[in-house]
Amino acid sequence: MKYIFFDIECACVYKNVAKICAFGYCITDENFNLIEQKELLINPKGRFHLTNEAGQGLVLPYNYDAFKNYKDFSYFYKEIQELLQSEDMIKIGHATINDAKFLKLEIGRYKLRKLKFKFYDTQIFYMASTFNFERYIGLEELVKILHIETKVEHSALKDAYITMQITKVLCKNEGISLEEFIKKHGIIAGELHNDKIKDCKSLQQQEYQLKKQKEQQERARKRGKFHVYANSNKFIATTNLLKGLQFTFENAIEENFSQAQELLTIITKHGATYTAHTANCTAYLASSKESLQRRRDIYNLQKIGQIQKIYTIEELKNFLEQNL
């Protein structure tokens, strides 16, 4: 069995448009010995639009003007199709579902025969090998993590080669072949079939996501319990220290019913009210400074004048003690 590592670059990417300008690939044997590598430069039939007016964004290492002299995607499609539908090669990319989407959109734009192939993803390989499913790791960061001495340049050919290096290192670290790696970690191939795309996943990742989903549902249930309590009880103010403020609590506070209940009693005792909706609040209560620092949206609401006060629990209690 041979392996083909591939990468795609686009001149522009929008919701329903992805104009491919480069398809790069490397083919190796089971020991990652290079058999063939090639880059197809493709006329995207459109402008390159990857940066904003300030020049921020992605810059590809190509001469953009030269692309008007190349053949378009339809000319190269048969070659790409034969590579990706080859039955004697395992197909691997990085964030491969994006490449599958790009192909799907270009096939639709040029009204070409549908493509069907299965693929793997080095992002999933890495998460499975480290048992860390919190986030997807970009190519540049993964190169640094694995100490691969190369630079990501967003060249389709170079990035395909880097994808091969990443896979080789991951397999070497465990002393097994790629096929053994896939089996060991229960990795399920993604697939592009006609216009439907399934992402590559691992069984461990699915279990993790199911666990996270259950945890989120449980946290939502706890917050809902507190919301019902807050909305179904009337509270009498004895001071005006917080009069006019409408508080929203951090989720972590609301998930601790006894703590949320105590804090609700405190703010309403001093003249404030409570809302479950951040969009309606004028004051925000966080469990700690660390958790508050992660809430940019709260500081943005303060900047535009909606939120008048931001407290941690400790700051709120200190304020009340000093002013009573």
C-alpha positions in Angstrom: 0.0 0.0 0.0 1.3 3.5 -0.9 0.5 6.8 0.8 -0.4 10.1 -0.9 -0.2 13.3 1.1 -1.9 16.2 -0.5 -2.6 19.9 0.1 -4.7 22.5 -1.7 -4.3 26.3 -1.9 -7.0 28.6 -3.1 -7.0 32.1 -4.6 -10.1 33.0 -2.5 -12.4 31.2 -0.2 -16.0 32.2 0.6 -19.0 30.3 1.9 -19.9 28.8 -1.4 -16.8 29.6 -3.4 -13.3 28.2 -3.3 -11.2 28.9 -6.4 -8.3 26.3 -6.3 -5.0 27.6 -7.6 -2.6 24.8 -6.5 -2.8 21.1 -5.8 0.4 19.5 -4.4 1.1 15.9 -3.5 3.8 13.5 -2.3 3.5 9.7 -2.8 5.5 7.4 -0.6 5.8 3.7 0.2 4.9 2.2 3.6 8.2 3.4 5.0 7.7 7.0 3.9 10.3 6.8 1.2 9.4 9.3 -1.5 8.2 7.9 -4.8 6.8 11.0 -6.5 6.0 14.6 -5.7 4.3 17.2 -7.9 2.5 20.5 -7.8 -0.3 21.4 -10.2 -0.6 25.2 -10.6 -4.1 26.0 -11.7 -5.7 29.1 -13.1 -8.4 30.0 -10.6 -10.4 32.0 -13.1 -10.7 34.9 -10.6 -8.7 37.3 -8.5 -6.6 36.4 -5.5 -8.4 37.7 -2.5 -6.7 36.4 0.7 -5.8 39.6 2.5 -7.7 42.7 3.6 -6.9 46.4 2.8 -4.3 46.4 5.6 -2.5 43.5 4.0 -3.5 41.1 6.8 -4.3 37.6 5.9 -2.7 34.8 3.9 0.0 35.4 1.4 0.9 32.5 -0.9 4.5 32.1 -2.2 3.5 32.3 -5.8 3.5 34.9 -8.6 -0.2 35.7 -8.8 0.1 37.3 -12.2 1.5 34.1 -13.7 -1.7 32.1 -13.0 -3.6 33.6 -15.9 -1.3 31.6 -18.2 -2.1 28.3 -16.6 -4.9 25.8 -17.4 -8.0 25.9 -15.2 -9.3 23.2 -12.7 -11.3 21.3 -15.3 -8.0 20.6 -17.2 -6.4 19.0 -14.2 -9.4 17.3 -12.7 -8.9 13.9 -14.3 -5.4 13.7 -12.9 -6.6 14.8 -9.5 -9.5 12.4 -9.7 -7.2 9.4 -10.6 -4.9 10.2 -7.7 -7.6 10.5 -5.1 -9.7 7.6 -6.3 -6.7 5.3 -6.6 -7.4 2.1 -4.6 -3.8 1.3 -3.8 -3.1 4.6 -1.9 -4.2 5.9 1.5 -5.0 9.6 1.2 -3.8 12.0 4.0 -4.0 15.7 4.4 -4.0 18.3 7.2 -7.5 19.8 8.1 -8.4 17.6 5.1 -12.1 18.3 5.4 -11.3 21.8 4.1 -9.6 20.4 1.0 -12.6 18.1 0.5 -14.9 21.2 0.6 -12.7 23.1 -1.9 -12.8 20.1 -4.3 -16.6 19.8 -3.9 -17.1 23.5 -4.7 -14.8 23.5 -7.8 -16.4 20.3 -9.1 -19.8 22.1 -8.8 -18.5 25.3 -10.4 -17.2 23.4 -13.5 -20.0 20.9 -13.5 -17.6 17.9 -13.5 -18.2 14.3 -12.6 -18.6 13.8 -8.9 -15.6 12.6 -6.8 -15.6 9.8 -4.3 -12.6 9.2 -2.0 -11.8 8.5 1.6 -9.2 10.5 3.5 -7.3 10.8 6.8 -6.2 13.9 8.7 -3.0 14.6 10.6 -4.9 16.8 13.0 -6.9 13.7 14.0 -3.7 11.6 14.1 -2.1 14.0 16.5 -5.1 14.4 18.8 -5.5 10.6 18.9 -1.8 10.1 19.8 -1.9 12.6 22.6 -5.4 12.0 23.8 -6.0 15.7 23.7 -9.2 16.6 21.9 -9.7 20.1 23.2 -8.8 21.8 19.9 -7.5 21.3 16.4 -3.8 22.1 15.9 -2.7 24.1 12.9 0.1 23.0 10.6 2.6 25.6 11.8 2.0 24.8 15.5 2.2 21.1 14.9 5.6 21.5 13.1 6.9 23.3 16.2 5.4 20.7 18.7 7.0 17.8 16.8 10.3 19.6 16.3 10.2 19.3 12.5 12.9 21.5 11.1 11.0 23.2 8.3 8.9 26.3 7.6 5.3 26.4 6.6 5.0 28.5 3.5 1.5 27.7 2.3 2.9 26.1 -0.9 0.7 23.2 -1.7 3.7 20.9 -2.5 5.7 22.0 0.6 2.7 21.6 2.9 1.9 18.2 1.5 5.5 17.2 2.2 5.2 18.6 5.7 2.1 16.6 6.2 4.1 13.5 5.3 6.8 14.4 7.8 4.2 14.9 10.6 2.7 11.5 9.9 6.1 9.9 9.8 7.1 11.4 13.1 3.9 10.3 14.8 4.3 6.7 13.6 8.0 6.7 14.5 7.2 7.9 18.0 5.0 4.8 18.6 7.2 2.5 16.6 4.4 1.3 14.3 3.3 1.6 10.7 0.6 4.1 9.5 -1.9 1.3 9.1 -1.1 0.0 12.6 -1.4 3.6 13.9 -4.9 4.0 12.3 -6.0 0.7 13.8 -4.5 1.3 17.2 -6.3 4.6 17.7 -9.5 3.6 16.1 -9.3 6.3 13.4 -12.2 6.4 11.0 -11.6 7.9 7.5 -13.4 10.9 6.3 -15.1 10.8 2.9 -16.2 12.9 0.0 -19.0 11.1 -1.8 -20.9 13.2 -4.4 -21.9 16.3 -2.5 -21.7 14.8 1.0 -18.6 15.1 3.2 -17.9 13.2 6.4 -15.0 14.3 8.5 -12.2 12.0 9.7 -12.6 11.1 13.4 -11.2 8.7 16.0 -13.3 6.5 18.3 -11.6 8.3 21.3 -12.6 11.6 19.9 -16.2 10.5 19.5 -16.3 9.3 23.1 -14.8 12.6 24.3 -17.3 14.7 22.3 -20.2 12.6 23.7 -18.8 13.1 27.2 -18.5 16.8 26.7 -22.0 17.0 25.3 -23.4 15.3 28.4 -21.4 17.6 30.6 -22.7 20.7 28.7 -26.3 19.4 29.1 -25.7 18.9 32.8 -24.3 22.4 33.2 -27.3 23.8 31.3 -29.6 21.9 33.6 -28.0 23.4 36.6 -28.2 26.9 35.2 -31.8 26.3 34.3 -32.6 25.3 37.9 -31.1 28.5 39.1 -32.9 30.6 36.5 -36.3 29.1 37.6 -35.5 30.0 41.2 -34.4 33.5 40.3 -37.5 34.2 38.3 -40.0 32.6 40.7 -39.0 34.4 43.9 -39.4 38.0 45.0 -36.6 39.8 46.9 -36.9 42.8 49.1 -34.1 45.4 49.0 -32.9 46.8 52.4 -30.2 49.2 51.0 -29.6 51.1 47.8 -25.9 50.3 47.3 -26.5 48.5 44.0 -29.7 50.2 43.0 -30.3 50.4 39.3 -27.9 47.6 38.4 -29.1 44.5 36.6 -26.7 41.6 37.1 -25.7 38.6 35.0 -23.7 35.9 36.7 -20.9 33.9 35.1 -22.1 30.4 34.1 -19.8 28.8 36.6 -21.5 30.6 39.4 -25.0 29.7 38.2 -24.0 26.0 38.0 -23.3 26.1 41.7 -26.9 26.5 43.0 -26.1 27.2 46.6 -23.5 29.8 45.7 -25.7 31.4 43.1 -28.6 31.5 45.5 -26.4 33.3 48.1 -25.1 35.9 45.6 -28.6 36.5 44.3 -29.8 37.2 47.8 -26.9 39.6 48.3 -27.3 41.7 45.2 -31.1 42.0 45.6 -30.7 42.9 49.2 -28.8 45.9 48.1 -31.2 47.0 45.4 -29.9 45.2 42.3 -31.9 42.9 40.0 -30.9 39.8 38.1 -31.2 38.7 34.4 -30.1 35.5 32.8 -29.3 37.3 29.6 -26.0 39.2 29.1 -27.5 41.3 26.4 -29.8 42.9 29.1 -27.4 43.3 32.0 -25.7 46.4 33.3 -23.4 44.6 35.7 -21.5 41.4 35.5 -20.3 39.1 38.3 -17.4 36.6 37.7 -16.1 33.9 40.0 -12.5 35.1 39.7 -10.2 37.5 37.8 -8.8 34.6 35.8 -12.2 33.6 34.5 -13.1 37.2 33.8 -10.0 37.7 31.7 -11.4 35.2 29.2 -14.6 37.2 28.6 -13.7 39.8 26.0 -17.4 40.3 25.2 -18.0 41.6 28.7 -15.2 44.2 28.4 -16.6 45.2 24.9 -20.0 45.7 26.5 -18.4 47.9 29.1 -16.6 49.9 26.4 -19.8 50.8 24.6 -21.4 51.8 27.9 -23.9 48.9 28.4 -22.2 47.4 31.3 -21.5 49.8 34.1 -19.9 47.6 36.7 -17.8 44.4 36.5 -17.0 42.5 39.7 -15.4 39.3 40.9 -17.2 37.7 43.9 -14.4 38.9 46.1 -14.5 42.5 44.8 -18.3 42.7 45.2 -18.2 41.5 48.8 -15.3 43.9 49.6 -17.3 46.8 48.1 -20.3 46.0 50.2 -18.3 45.6 53.4 -16.6 49.0 52.8 -19.8 50.9 52.1 -22.1 49.5 54.8 
